[in-house]
Amino acid sequence: MKSLRALHHWHSLDTP
């Protein structure tokens, strides 16, 4: 599941 990993990374990048 690449989507799951991408989502997790996205959240990390969304952090201020």
N, C-alpha and C positions, 0 to 999 in steps of 0.2 A: 504493500500500500504506500504509494509515493505521496498521495494526496494528504494522508495523515501527517506525514513527516513535514511536508511543505506548510501545512496549516500551523504546526507547532512552531516552525521557524518564523512564520509570519507574525505570530503573536509576540515572539521574542523581539522582532524588529519594530513592532508597534509600540514597544515600551519606550518611554521617554528617557 
